[in-house]
Amino acid sequence: MRQKLADAADRRILQVLQREGRISNAELAERVGLSASPCLRRVRRMEEAGIIQGYAARVDPAVEGWAIRALVIIRLSRQHEDEILMFEDAVRSWDEVAECHLVTGTPDYVLKVLARGLEDYEQFVKHKIARLKCVASIETSFIMSTVK
């Protein structure tokens, strides 16, 4: 069973940590209106419960040479277990896929894909996604900028 937040103080802690994961405990405590020790206990409790799943650095994809970011909508030919497993196993092995989400509605999956350029993206689609027999359709929207 998934752990729940204790109260509004936990929510405030999470809001700050989501924006600033490297904030010191003293600064975090001050921002959320707690003293340092209770704040640290709450953070540790949420880490142990799996509410806080980790801390990461967000890296500009362009620094790694990824000039193109795309949202790719995938529809499978059938939603049978073998095809779902085939698709998900393939996606896990592709470096170009930064995120993969199983979604409700008409598409089955939405991928966030990174590529070095349009030619690389085209090769990714032709030589990886389109070769999967379980994929019925591929629709791409290129990300122009990120607002939030």
Salt bridges, closest charged atoms under 4 A:
ASP7 OD1 - ARG42 NH1 2.80
ASP10 OD1 - ARG42 NH1 2.87
ASP10 OD2 - ARG45 NH2 2.59
GLU20 OE2 - ARG31 NH1 2.57
GLU27 OE2 - ARG31 NE 3.10
GLU83 OE2 - ARG78 NE 3.10
GLU88 OE1 - ARG92 NH2 3.77
ASP89 OD1 - ARG92 NH1 3.25
GLU96 OE2 - LYS128 NZ 3.05
GLU99 OE1 - HIS101 NE2 2.89
GLU122 OE2 - LYS126 NZ 2.63
GLU139 OE1 - ARG75 NH1 3.92
